[in-house]
Amino acid sequence: MYKRAVSLVLIAAAPFAASMGAQAQTAGNTGFYGGLGIGRANTDTPSAGFVGAKDEHSTAWKLFGGYQLNQHFALEGGYVDLGKASVHGGPPGIPPFGTLDSQAWQGSVVGSLPIAQQFALTGKLGIARTSTDVFGNIGGALSATTDKNTAATYGLGARYDLTKTVALRGEWERFRIGTAGLGGKSDVDMFSLNAIMKF
């Protein structure tokens, strides 16, 4: 599923890549842009009370938009679906289990460091408001709740400008989610490939 999703992003960007020429430059203009990203989320699931298997990997996606202030900085916001994770296993009887289904709204400052004509390193720092649906069986009692959490989000990546209006950005981002009765907070790392259109 993950490989198929990444392939769809590449196929969608392919028609724009055909028009790439020597005039393509690392984005230094100002203006609005929007994008779609898809990738993989790895959730650091709680371990207390669980001695069995974990499924911590899931397909994730996001929609975002922003405004390029100058060659080096942009303001960006968007919605992120961080997918699902689960843990289960324990002593005989009714085994404990838990599932986490997380989404986030985020706002960030995105920095760019051009290192070639069409290539730049990127960094992101901002705030994310996450919402995690938690369903589980701990101590023989079923529970279902939604845990909301506000925390810093940050990431690193690289951008390649196919043309003056189309770019690809690969990045890693970290989010902090609440896990309600499953114990404390957890980190989610998202690795994504993003297609960006500049307006």
C-alpha positions in Angstrom: 0.0 0.0 0.0 2.8 2.4 0.9 4.8 1.8 -2.3 1.6 2.1 -4.4 0.8 5.4 -2.7 4.2 6.8 -3.4 4.0 5.7 -7.0 0.7 7.7 -7.4 2.4 10.9 -6.2 5.2 10.4 -8.7 2.8 9.6 -11.6 0.8 12.7 -10.8 4.0 14.9 -10.9 5.4 13.3 -14.1 3.5 15.5 -16.6 5.0 18.6 -15.0 8.5 17.1 -15.0 8.4 16.9 -18.8 8.5 20.7 -19.0 11.5 21.0 -16.8 14.3 23.0 -18.4 17.4 25.0 -17.7 15.3 27.9 -16.6 14.0 26.0 -13.5 15.4 27.6 -10.4 15.3 27.0 -6.6 12.1 28.7 -5.5 13.0 32.2 -4.4 9.8 34.0 -5.4 7.0 35.0 -3.1 3.5 33.8 -3.3 1.0 31.1 -2.3 1.4 27.4 -2.8 -0.5 24.2 -2.0 0.5 20.5 -1.8 -0.4 16.9 -1.3 1.8 14.4 0.6 1.7 10.7 1.2 3.9 8.4 3.1 4.4 6.3 6.2 3.8 7.0 9.9 5.7 5.2 12.7 4.0 5.4 16.1 6.0 4.9 19.3 3.1 3.0 21.0 2.9 2.6 24.8 4.5 -0.5 26.2 3.1 -0.6 29.8 1.0 -3.7 30.3 1.7 -5.1 26.9 4.0 -8.1 26.2 2.8 -9.1 22.8 2.9 -7.8 19.2 2.7 -4.2 18.0 1.6 -2.8 14.7 3.2 0.6 14.7 3.4 1.4 11.0 0.6 2.9 8.8 0.0 4.8 5.6 -0.3 8.5 6.3 -1.2 11.5 4.1 -1.6 15.3 4.3 -3.0 18.4 2.6 -1.2 21.7 3.1 -0.9 25.2 1.9 1.4 28.2 2.6 2.8 31.5 1.6 6.5 31.9 0.6 7.7 35.1 2.3 11.1 35.1 0.6 13.7 32.7 -0.7 14.4 31.3 2.8 11.1 31.3 4.8 7.5 30.3 4.3 4.4 30.1 6.6 2.6 26.8 6.2 -0.5 25.1 7.6 -2.4 21.9 6.9 -4.2 18.7 7.9 -2.3 15.4 8.5 -3.8 11.9 8.8 -1.3 10.0 10.9 -3.0 6.6 10.4 -3.5 3.9 12.9 -1.3 1.9 15.4 -2.2 -1.0 17.7 -0.7 -3.0 20.6 -1.9 -6.3 22.1 -0.9 -9.2 24.2 -0.6 -10.1 27.9 -1.4 -12.8 30.4 -4.0 -15.5 29.7 -7.7 -14.6 29.9 -8.9 -11.4 28.3 -5.7 -10.1 26.6 -5.2 -6.3 26.8 -5.2 -4.4 23.5 -5.3 -0.9 22.3 -5.7 1.0 19.0 -4.7 4.6 18.2 -6.1 6.5 15.3 -4.5 10.0 15.0 -5.0 13.2 13.0 -3.4 16.6 13.3 -3.8 20.3 12.3 -0.5 22.1 12.1 1.0 25.5 11.5 4.7 25.9 10.9 7.5 28.1 9.7 9.4 26.4 6.9 13.0 27.3 6.3 14.9 26.7 3.0 18.6 26.5 2.4 19.4 26.5 -1.4 22.5 24.4 -2.2 22.1 24.1 -6.0 20.1 25.7 -8.7 17.1 23.5 -8.2 17.7 21.8 -4.9 17.3 23.0 -1.3 17.4 21.6 2.2 14.3 22.4 4.3 13.5 22.6 8.0 10.2 23.0 9.8 9.2 24.2 13.2 5.6 24.8 14.5 2.7 23.8 16.6 0.3 20.8 16.0 -3.1 20.1 17.6 -3.5 16.3 17.5 -6.7 14.3 18.0 -6.3 10.6 18.8 -9.2 8.1 19.0 -8.2 5.5 21.6 -10.0 2.2 22.0 -8.7 -0.5 24.3 -9.1 -3.2 26.8 -7.0 -2.6 29.9 -7.6 -4.7 33.0 -10.6 -6.3 31.5 -12.5 -3.0 31.0 -13.3 -1.7 27.5 -12.8 2.0 27.0 -13.1 4.4 24.1 -12.1 8.0 24.2 -10.5 10.9 22.2 -7.3 12.4 23.5 -6.4 15.9 22.2 -2.9 17.3 22.6 -1.1 20.5 21.6 2.7 20.3 21.2 5.6 21.4 19.1 6.1 19.7 15.7 9.3 19.8 13.7 11.0 18.2 10.7 13.7 18.1 8.1 13.6 17.5 4.4 14.8 18.4 0.9 13.0 20.0 -2.0 13.7 19.6 -5.7 12.2 22.2 -8.1 11.0 20.5 -11.3 9.9 23.9 -12.8 9.2 27.4 -11.5 5.8 26.3 -10.4 6.1 22.6 -9.4 8.3 21.0 -6.8 8.8 17.7 -4.9 9.6 17.7 -1.2 10.6 14.7 0.8 10.6 15.1 4.6 10.5 13.6 8.0 8.2 15.2 10.6 7.6 14.4 14.3 4.3 14.8 16.1 3.4 14.3 19.8 0.0 12.6 20.5 -1.9 11.8 23.6 -2.8 8.1 24.3 -5.4 8.5 27.1 -5.7 5.3 29.2 -2.9 3.5 27.3 -0.3 5.7 29.1 1.2 9.1 28.7 2.2 10.6 25.4 3.7 9.0 22.2 5.7 10.3 19.3 4.7 9.7 15.7 7.3 10.0 13.0 6.0 10.7 9.5 8.1 10.2 6.3 6.4 11.6 3.2 6.8 12.6 -0.4 5.0 15.8 -1.3 4.0 17.3 -4.6 3.8 21.2 -4.4 2.2 23.6 -6.8 3.1 27.3 -6.6 0.6 29.9 -7.6 
